[in-house]
């Protein structure tokens, strides 16, 4: 068991809906505005909390530049209405950025350096593309064969995992279909309602009426309440028709890969002292976290190394975990992890994963943390896990306990 001074409790957890990048409802919404919505949504869950008690805001972002650059954590905290006394730091562990933010916030409390913290993540893949606006690889990467994987696109790493772990195209497509089916069933059952903070979106279009002035625009307000990604028309036949996009003779397609997306999530963590002082109701306890490195060219298998470490730090066994949010970067790597670690498939992404719901990179860890925390409470389960692979060859896993 990891040594600590005190426990860290999650007292609020929420997220925005996830929009499709480039063409979805958040395509013109700034990522810092999504972060503001998530932070404000979390604060509404703890009306008795004095915002001045918040020590810091730790926010994950995988491509911290452009509209999500500068120090989006500090900017988002201030624009969300928090007092000047609340700090802010932006962290980057690519796809595990949001989960690392939760871990860092929890650790500040667990070692006795803070009483209340905000953790979260935000990402707009509509506004800041994968690898950022100006990627620049160090030439040394290409001097040694063992480093070339650093420059691989994520899709190519998935192809290598599929080949090495012998994951067939048919298995990948079946996994992708199941992700959509589970997501649609969860939406129909209202499963996401307690974790999502709706976001108002203003759609603007040119005013082409005869009375419109030059440059005039029409504005229409709508509210995004649910994730945009799940597709009711997904079928094995449709998925089988899609061509591989990363290797000419490969098996990884747009249909069995995660959707590029826009979204944000936020959690509020507190010590036992703060819980009692502000009469807060803990939703969960942060139990453990682990990150591990793997060869960059097969980055998708990172959770194979991180999951056992997180379990060991928690003093738990795999069978103790009742709900697992395994980020579906690709069906190939998800199946490789499930089969190698021996995960119970019925416990993995019961409400669908990133193939259906989307993967807004640096926000995903915080978003899926909110998912598992509320799911544990709805289904009366004790322990839940969030785990994912990470670009350049890493894996991360975090464990939560329902209270």
Secondary structure as UniProt FT lines:
FT   STRAND          9..15
FT   STRAND          19..20
FT   TURN            21..23
FT   TURN            25..28
FT   HELIX           31..44
FT   TURN            47..48
FT   HELIX           51..53
FT   STRAND          56..60
FT   HELIX           66..68
FT   HELIX           72..79
FT   TURN            80..81
FT   TURN            84..85
FT   STRAND          87..91
FT   HELIX           94..96
FT   HELIX           97..110
FT   TURN            111..112
FT   STRAND          116..124
FT   TURN            125..127
FT   TURN            130..131
FT   HELIX           139..142
FT   HELIX           145..151
FT   HELIX           154..164
FT   TURN            165..166
FT   HELIX           169..188
FT   TURN            189..195
FT   STRAND          199..206
FT   TURN            210..211
FT   TURN            214..215
FT   STRAND          217..224
FT   TURN            232..233
FT   HELIX           236..240
FT   TURN            248..249
FT   TURN            255..256
FT   STRAND          260..270
FT   HELIX           272..277
FT   TURN            278..279
FT   STRAND          284..293
FT   HELIX           296..301
FT   HELIX           302..314
FT   HELIX           318..320
FT   STRAND          321..326
FT   HELIX           331..341
FT   HELIX           345..347
FT   TURN            350..351
FT   HELIX           354..357
FT   HELIX           361..363
FT   HELIX           364..378
FT   TURN            379..380
FT   STRAND          383..390
FT   TURN            391..393
FT   STRAND          394..402
//
